[in-house]
Amino acid sequence: MGSISFWMCLVMTICTWNKTIGCTWMRTLPRSPSMFQVFSNNIITMLQKMGHEVSRDPQITFPDKQYRQVNNFKAEEQMAFISHTLNAIKKLYSSGKYESTAWDQKGVDKFMNDLYRQTSELDQCVKSMKTRLSKSVKRVNKKMSLHFKFLKNYLKREEYSASGWEDIRTVVLAHLQRLDTTLSSQ
């Protein structure tokens, strides 16, 4: 009977442990970056290395207004926004139609693996917070969803061409950099 209560206590401790320590993925120790920042820097670097200079300007507008609104959100709401946006980026790149690009497949795989890790860890953080999102957060997330739907349709219109992917890579790189600065401003 004593061993049953020991195991029950151990299971309860493990189940509640994550809630008591908070989101360790986002936590920064003194003089060291959080795991989020490490993976964010890796993803940005990989995306920069994948690309080539494009002679034309992309026909894609960047959602600066939404990012300005996010700067006024609480930390938990910013984390939910970051998670939402990274999931949209992951979904955009999940099509796997890169044949027209000169991208190194191992680099793309590493980028996708790190992006997947980043989104799954952030999703866990957001889920554990159980924060009710305000209407303004929901509105910004909706507009970002529409932006990423436009990017997906843009790729289709460009027939997943190398130049289309380069345009998308450039915009996504700008998103990743803005998300990184959003976190830094918390």
Phi, psi and chi 1 to 4 in degrees:
 res  aa     phi    psi   chi1   chi2   chi3   chi4
   1 MET       -  -37.9 -171.1   68.3  166.1      -
   2 GLY   -65.6  -34.1      -      -      -      -
   3 SER   -72.2  -30.1   89.6      -      -      -
   4 ILE   -66.4  -44.8  -68.2  174.6      -      -
   5 SER   -68.6  -32.5   58.8      -      -      -
   6 PHE   -62.3  -48.3  167.3   75.7      -      -
   7 TRP   -66.2  -37.8  -73.4  110.1      -      -
   8 MET   -62.9  -42.9 -176.7   70.9  112.7      -
   9 CYS   -64.5  -42.2 -178.3      -      -      -
  10 LEU   -62.8  -45.1 -178.7   62.8      -      -
  11 VAL   -62.8  -44.0  167.3      -      -      -
  12 MET   -62.6  -39.2  -67.9  -62.4  -72.7      -
  13 THR   -64.4  -44.9  -57.7      -      -      -
  14 ILE   -65.4  -40.9  -69.5  170.8      -      -
  15 CYS   -65.3  -36.1  -71.2      -      -      -
  16 THR   -93.5  -10.6   58.9      -      -      -
  17 TRP   -58.0  -47.1 -176.3   46.9      -      -
  18 ASN   -61.5  -36.4 -170.3   32.9      -      -
  19 LYS   -69.7  -33.1  -66.9 -171.7 -173.7  -38.2
  20 THR   -78.9  -31.0   58.9      -      -      -
  21 ILE   -89.9   -8.2   61.0  172.4      -      -
  22 GLY    77.7 -159.4      -      -      -      -
  23 CYS   -90.0   94.7 -178.9      -      -      -
  24 THR   -69.4  -22.9   57.9      -      -      -
  25 TRP   -61.5  -34.9 -169.8 -107.0      -      -
  26 MET   -95.2  -12.6  -58.7  -63.7  -85.5      -
  27 ARG   -72.1  134.2 -172.9  168.1  -64.4  144.2
  28 THR  -108.7  126.7  -54.3      -      -      -
  29 LEU   -85.6  158.0  -62.0  174.3      -      -
  30 PRO   -55.9  130.2  -21.3   29.6      -      -
  31 ARG    62.3   22.0  -63.8 -169.9 -179.9  158.4
  32 SER  -144.5  145.4   74.0      -      -      -
  33 PRO   -76.5  157.2   26.8  -31.8      -      -
  34 SER   -73.0  166.7   67.0      -      -      -
  35 MET   -62.9  -35.5  -71.1  -55.1  -66.2      -
  36 PHE   -57.0  -48.1  173.6   85.6      -      -
  37 GLN   -64.8  -38.2  -69.2  165.6  -39.1      -
  38 VAL   -62.5  -49.9  169.4      -      -      -
  39 PHE   -67.8  -36.7  -87.0   73.7      -      -
  40 SER   -61.2  -46.6 -179.8      -      -      -
  41 ASN   -62.1  -40.4  -70.8  -25.6      -      -
  42 ASN   -62.4  -45.5  -72.3  -13.5      -      -
  43 ILE   -64.1  -43.7  -69.2  168.0      -      -
  44 ILE   -62.1  -46.0  -70.8  169.9      -      -
  45 THR   -61.6  -44.2  -58.8      -      -      -
  46 MET   -62.8  -42.3  -75.8 -176.9  -93.4      -
  47 LEU   -66.1  -37.1 -159.7   56.5      -      -
  48 GLN   -63.7  -41.9  -73.1  169.9  -28.8      -
  49 LYS   -69.7  -27.7  -72.5 -180.0 -178.7  178.4
  50 MET   -69.6  -27.2  -77.5  166.9   46.9      -
  51 GLY   -89.1  169.6      -      -      -      -
  52 HIS  -132.2  157.7  -57.3  -72.3      -      -
  53 GLU   -69.8  137.7  -70.1  -61.1  -43.8      -
  54 VAL  -112.4  135.4  179.1      -      -      -
  55 SER   -76.5  -19.0   59.4      -      -      -
  56 ARG  -108.4  154.8   64.7 -172.6  179.7  124.3
  57 ASP   -82.0  135.9  -71.6  -30.2      -      -
  58 PRO   -65.4  149.0   15.1  -20.1      -      -
  59 GLN   -91.0   39.7  -52.6  -63.3  -47.3      -
  60 ILE  -121.9  126.6  -57.4  168.4      -      -
  61 THR   -88.9  142.8   55.7      -      -      -
  62 PHE   -92.6  138.8 -169.0   77.4      -      -
  63 PRO   -80.1   62.8   29.2  -34.6      -      -
  64 ASP   -57.0  -38.0  -75.0  -51.0      -      -
  65 LYS   -59.6  -42.5 -178.5  178.8  177.5 -175.6
  66 GLN   -64.4  -41.1  -79.1   71.2   37.3      -
  67 TYR   -66.5  -35.5  -80.4   98.6      -      -
  68 ARG   -64.3  -38.9  -77.8 -167.1  -58.9  -82.9
  69 GLN   -66.3  -37.3  -69.9  173.0  -19.2      -
  70 VAL   -63.6  -30.9  168.8      -      -      -
  71 ASN   -60.7  -21.5  -69.9  -25.0      -      -
  72 ASN   -93.1   -2.4  -61.2  -37.9      -      -
  73 PHE   -77.4  158.2  -68.9  171.3      -      -
  74 LYS   -69.5  162.3  -66.7 -177.3 -112.6  173.3
  75 ALA   -56.0  -42.5      -      -      -      -
  76 GLU   -65.7  -37.8  -63.6   85.5   18.5      -
  77 GLU   -70.5  -36.7  -67.3  173.3  -29.9      -
  78 GLN   -63.8  -40.1  -73.9 -177.3  -16.3      -
  79 MET   -63.4  -40.6 -165.3 -178.1  -51.9      -
  80 ALA   -64.4  -40.0      -      -      -      -
  81 PHE   -64.2  -45.3  170.1   79.7      -      -
  82 ILE   -60.0  -45.4  -68.6  168.6      -      -
  83 SER   -60.3  -46.4  176.3      -      -      -
  84 HIS   -59.6  -45.3  176.4   80.8      -      -
  85 THR   -68.8  -42.4  -55.4      -      -      -
  86 LEU   -64.1  -36.5  -73.7  175.1      -      -
  87 ASN   -64.6  -36.7  -85.0  -59.7      -      -
  88 ALA   -66.8  -38.2      -      -      -      -
  89 ILE   -64.9  -44.3  -68.4  169.8      -      -
  90 LYS   -59.3  -44.4 -178.6  179.6   76.4  173.9
  91 LYS   -62.8  -40.2 -173.8  176.3  177.2 -177.8
  92 LEU   -62.3  -42.5 -176.3   63.4      -      -
  93 TYR   -82.7  -10.1  -84.5   84.2      -      -
  94 SER   -73.3   -8.5  -66.9      -      -      -
  95 SER   -61.9  -31.8   72.5      -      -      -
  96 GLY    70.7   14.2      -      -      -      -
  97 LYS   -94.5   65.9  -62.2  179.6 -179.4  178.7
  98 TYR  -102.2    7.5  -42.7  115.1      -      -
  99 GLU   -52.9  -34.3  -61.4   84.3   29.6      -
 100 SER   -76.7  -13.6   64.2      -      -      -
 101 THR   -88.6  164.3   66.7      -      -      -
 102 ALA   -97.3   17.9      -      -      -      -
 103 TRP   -68.2  140.7  -63.6  -15.2      -      -
 104 ASP   -70.9  122.2  173.5   43.3      -      -
 105 GLN   -61.2  -35.6 -170.3   56.6   46.4      -
 106 LYS   -64.4  -37.8  -73.2 -178.5 -176.0  177.9
 107 GLY   -65.5  -41.0      -      -      -      -
 108 VAL   -64.3  -43.0  172.6      -      -      -
 109 ASP   -61.9  -43.4  -68.3  -16.4      -      -
 110 LYS   -63.9  -44.2  176.2   87.4  170.7  100.6
 111 PHE   -57.5  -48.3  168.7   76.7      -      -
 112 MET   -65.0  -40.1  -71.3  -59.1  -66.1      -
 113 ASN   -63.2  -44.8  -73.0  -23.5      -      -
 114 ASP   -67.6  -37.9  -77.7    3.2      -      -
 115 LEU   -65.2  -41.3 -173.4   58.6      -      -
 116 TYR   -62.3  -44.8  178.3   78.9      -      -
 117 ARG   -61.3  -45.1  173.3   79.9 -171.7  -85.3
 118 GLN   -59.5  -47.4 -173.2   80.8  -63.3      -
 119 THR   -68.0  -40.7   55.9      -      -      -
 120 SER   -67.3  -38.6   56.4      -      -      -
 121 GLU   -66.8  -43.7  -67.5  -71.3  -14.5      -
 122 LEU   -65.6  -39.0  -89.7  175.9      -      -
 123 ASP   -59.4  -39.8  -71.9  -13.6      -      -
 124 GLN   -64.3  -41.4  -71.4  -60.5  -43.3      -
 125 CYS   -61.7  -47.6  -70.6      -      -      -
 126 VAL   -63.8  -41.6  170.4      -      -      -
 127 LYS   -63.7  -39.5 -165.8 -179.9  -69.7 -176.2
 128 SER   -72.2  -24.0   70.8      -      -      -
 129 MET   -71.5  -34.9  -69.6 -176.5  -46.0      -
 130 LYS    52.0   39.0  -65.0 -175.4 -179.9  175.9
 131 THR   -82.9  135.6  -58.8      -      -      -
 132 ARG   -81.6  123.1 -173.4  170.6 -139.1  156.6
 133 LEU   -77.9  138.1  -62.0  178.7      -      -
 134 SER   -72.3  166.9   66.5      -      -      -
 135 LYS   -62.5  -36.3  -73.4 -178.4 -179.2  178.6
 136 SER   -66.6  -36.9   57.4      -      -      -
 137 VAL   -66.3  -45.0  174.8      -      -      -
 138 LYS   -61.5  -39.5  -70.3  177.8 -177.5  177.4
 139 ARG   -64.9  -44.6 -168.8  174.9  -32.5  120.5
 140 VAL   -65.1  -42.8  167.1      -      -      -
 141 ASN   -62.3  -38.0  -78.8  -12.9      -      -
 142 LYS   -64.1  -44.1  176.7   70.0  173.9  166.4
 143 LYS   -65.4  -35.6  -71.9 -176.5  179.2 -177.9
 144 MET   -68.4  -37.2  -71.0  -58.7  -78.2      -
 145 SER   -61.2  -41.5  -66.3      -      -      -
 146 LEU   -65.0  -38.2  -67.5  172.5      -      -
 147 HIS   -61.3  -45.9  169.5   71.8      -      -
 148 PHE   -71.4  -28.4  -80.0   97.7      -      -
 149 LYS   -65.7  -40.5 -174.8  175.5 -178.0  177.5
 150 PHE   -60.5  -43.3  170.8   81.5      -      -
 151 LEU   -61.7  -41.6  -66.2 -179.4      -      -
 152 LYS   -62.6  -45.5 -176.8  178.2  179.0 -179.4
 153 ASN   -65.9  -34.5  -70.0  -26.8      -      -
 154 TYR   -60.2  -45.5  178.9   83.5      -      -
 155 LEU   -61.0  -42.6  -96.1  177.1      -      -
 156 LYS   -62.3  -44.6  -74.4  179.7 -176.4  177.1
 157 ARG   -61.9  -36.2 -135.8  177.8   19.2 -104.0
 158 GLU   -82.2    1.5  -67.5  -73.6  -42.2      -
 159 GLU    56.1   39.9  -62.7  176.5   -9.2      -
 160 TYR    52.6   35.1  -62.0   92.8      -      -
 161 SER   -71.3  164.4   67.1      -      -      -
 162 ALA   -60.0  -42.0      -      -      -      -
 163 SER   -68.6  -35.3   61.3      -      -      -
 164 GLY   -63.0  -44.7      -      -      -      -
 165 TRP   -65.5  -36.6  -86.7  112.0      -      -
 166 GLU   -64.8  -39.2  -78.9  -57.3  -47.0      -
 167 ASP   -61.6  -45.1  -68.7  -14.2      -      -
 168 ILE   -64.3  -44.2  -64.1  -62.6      -      -
 169 ARG   -59.2  -41.3 -174.2 -166.9   64.0   80.4
 170 THR   -63.5  -44.0  -57.1      -      -      -
 171 VAL   -68.4  -42.8  172.2      -      -      -
 172 VAL   -64.2  -38.4  167.1      -      -      -
 173 LEU   -60.0  -42.8 -174.6   56.4      -      -
 174 ALA   -62.2  -39.5      -      -      -      -
 175 HIS   -61.5  -48.4  -84.2  -72.3      -      -
 176 LEU   -61.4  -39.9  -67.5  172.0      -      -
 177 GLN   -67.0  -39.9  -69.7  165.8  -24.0      -
 178 ARG   -68.0  -38.8  -77.0  -65.3  -71.7  -90.4
 179 LEU   -63.1  -39.3  -68.8  172.5      -      -
 180 ASP   -63.5  -42.7 -162.6   44.8      -      -
 181 THR   -72.3  -29.8   59.0      -      -      -
 182 THR   -62.0  -43.6  -61.9      -      -      -
 183 LEU   -65.0  -41.0  175.1   68.6      -      -
 184 SER   -63.7  -28.1  -59.2      -      -      -
 185 SER   -81.1   -5.5   68.4      -      -      -
 186 GLN   -67.6      -  -77.0 -173.7    5.4      -
